[in-house]
Amino acid sequence: MKVSHDVITRPFDFVRDRAELLAIISEAKGPMLDLLGAAVSDGHALILVAELGGHVVGWTALRTSYRTDTGWSPDGNTADFVAGDNAYLEYLEVALLMRGRGVATRLLDATERGALAAGRNRLWLHTSEANADAQRLYEREGWKHVDTIHPTWKDQRATRVYAKDLTPDGPAPRPTSSARGGERGSPQP
Ligand SMILES: CC(C)(COP(=O)(O)OP(=O)(O)OC[C@H]1O[C@@H](n2cnc3c(N)ncnc32)[C@H](O)[C@@H]1OP(=O)(O)O)[C@@H](O)C(=O)NCCC(=O)NCCS
């Protein structure tokens, strides 16, 4: 079943979407989502949802500014990922039964447009070395695997750093000091 054209992407609406999104990503993530919501309210993050038939089927969260009071640890050089024209893709997740239908691809496209609108031209993310599905998606969408780290916040498990330059014909992205050093970003699934 091909559904990507029926999927719409839009900004997360805290009142309307919170319960439905938590049903997809787990109730335990409520406090994290509330912290992210505070960052969105202050213009420091962007949350998008994918909607199909009136239901939330996926989401992304992009950090555009560094702050310690909304779920990011102050250790390491985390701020590099969001300094200047950089932004950090902290979450990308699609409901289990909706995977393989282009939902994440739509979310990534919309997130890139949102990043550009916020003046961010270079995106970063972490993903597990074991997450082959995510790696295939990112590489197909033009992300570059720029480093592999073993961060303490992931129990030193191998974790890939990906980057994407959004400027047309821009230079190949280069790892920041935090990418090389393996300091804490934010955990990805
Ligand atoms: C990784 C993840 C976000 C991918 O989401 P997704 O919606 O399944 O991704 P897409 O459908 O856009 O792309 C995946 C596959 O579907 C295919 N596809 C894309 N558009 C399609 C469409 N319209 N119809 C059918 N298939 C389509 C793609 O070709 C791709 O195929 P591949 O398996 O050869 O790579 C999802 O598996 C997930 O939520 N995983 C758990 C959380 C996670 O790991 N997040 C990433 C952390 S870094």
PDBQT file of the ligand as one rigid body, heavy atoms in Angstrom, charges set to zero:
ROOT
HETATM    1  C1  LIG A 201      13.519   4.547  10.687  1.00  0.00    +0.000 C 
HETATM    2  C2  LIG A 201      12.034   4.902  10.506  1.00  0.00    +0.000 C 
HETATM    3  C3  LIG A 201      11.793   6.300  11.032  1.00  0.00    +0.000 C 
HETATM    4  C4  LIG A 201      11.696   4.843   9.008  1.00  0.00    +0.000 C 
HETATM    5  O1  LIG A 201      10.330   5.248   8.857  1.00  0.00    +0.000 OA
HETATM    6  P1  LIG A 201       9.486   4.833   7.558  1.00  0.00    +0.000 P 
HETATM    7  O2  LIG A 201       8.259   5.661   7.546  1.00  0.00    +0.000 OA
HETATM    8  O3  LIG A 201       9.319   3.375   7.554  1.00  0.00    +0.000 OA
HETATM    9  O4  LIG A 201      10.454   5.263   6.368  1.00  0.00    +0.000 OA
HETATM   10  P2  LIG A 201      10.035   5.394   4.825  1.00  0.00    +0.000 P 
HETATM   11  O5  LIG A 201       8.803   4.607   4.583  1.00  0.00    +0.000 OA
HETATM   12  O6  LIG A 201      10.044   6.816   4.446  1.00  0.00    +0.000 OA
HETATM   13  O7  LIG A 201      11.257   4.696   4.115  1.00  0.00    +0.000 OA
HETATM   14  C5  LIG A 201      11.497   3.328   4.456  1.00  0.00    +0.000 C 
HETATM   15  C6  LIG A 201      11.221   2.383   3.265  1.00  0.00    +0.000 C 
HETATM   16  O8  LIG A 201       9.928   2.539   2.704  1.00  0.00    +0.000 OA
HETATM   17  C7  LIG A 201      10.035   2.742   1.290  1.00  0.00    +0.000 C 
HETATM   18  N1  LIG A 201       9.064   3.715   0.848  1.00  0.00    +0.000 N 
HETATM   19  C8  LIG A 201       9.236   5.021   0.760  1.00  0.00    +0.000 A 
HETATM   20  N2  LIG A 201       8.118   5.607   0.277  1.00  0.00    +0.000 NA
HETATM   21  C9  LIG A 201       7.240   4.617   0.085  1.00  0.00    +0.000 A 
HETATM   22  C10 LIG A 201       5.918   4.596  -0.377  1.00  0.00    +0.000 A 
HETATM   23  N3  LIG A 201       5.279   5.715  -0.741  1.00  0.00    +0.000 N 
HETATM   24  N4  LIG A 201       5.287   3.406  -0.408  1.00  0.00    +0.000 NA
HETATM   25  C11 LIG A 201       5.948   2.289  -0.038  1.00  0.00    +0.000 A 
HETATM   26  N5  LIG A 201       7.206   2.266   0.398  1.00  0.00    +0.000 NA
HETATM   27  C12 LIG A 201       7.844   3.421   0.463  1.00  0.00    +0.000 A 
HETATM   28  C13 LIG A 201      11.377   3.295   1.084  1.00  0.00    +0.000 C 
HETATM   29  O9  LIG A 201      11.838   2.992  -0.226  1.00  0.00    +0.000 OA
HETATM   30  C14 LIG A 201      12.159   2.606   2.144  1.00  0.00    +0.000 C 
HETATM   31  O10 LIG A 201      12.571   1.358   1.652  1.00  0.00    +0.000 OA
HETATM   32  P3  LIG A 201      13.875   0.665   2.196  1.00  0.00    +0.000 P 
HETATM   33  O11 LIG A 201      13.382  -0.309   3.221  1.00  0.00    +0.000 OA
HETATM   34  O12 LIG A 201      14.466   0.002   1.023  1.00  0.00    +0.000 OA
HETATM   35  O13 LIG A 201      14.760   1.707   2.805  1.00  0.00    +0.000 OA
HETATM   36  C15 LIG A 201      11.125   3.876  11.239  1.00  0.00    +0.000 C 
HETATM   37  O14 LIG A 201      11.547   2.567  10.921  1.00  0.00    +0.000 OA
HETATM   38  C16 LIG A 201      11.102   4.039  12.749  1.00  0.00    +0.000 C 
HETATM   39  O15 LIG A 201      10.294   4.789  13.292  1.00  0.00    +0.000 OA
HETATM   40  N6  LIG A 201      11.994   3.323  13.459  1.00  0.00    +0.000 N 
HETATM   41  C17 LIG A 201      12.064   3.390  14.931  1.00  0.00    +0.000 C 
HETATM   42  C18 LIG A 201      12.625   4.721  15.389  1.00  0.00    +0.000 C 
HETATM   43  C19 LIG A 201      13.967   4.973  14.753  1.00  0.00    +0.000 C 
HETATM   44  O16 LIG A 201      14.802   4.090  14.648  1.00  0.00    +0.000 OA
HETATM   45  N7  LIG A 201      14.174   6.239  14.355  1.00  0.00    +0.000 N 
HETATM   46  C20 LIG A 201      15.413   6.682  13.766  1.00  0.00    +0.000 C 
HETATM   47  C21 LIG A 201      16.346   7.003  14.867  1.00  0.00    +0.000 C 
HETATM   48  S1  LIG A 201      17.839   7.725  14.322  1.00  0.00    +0.000 SA
ENDROOT
TORSDOF 0
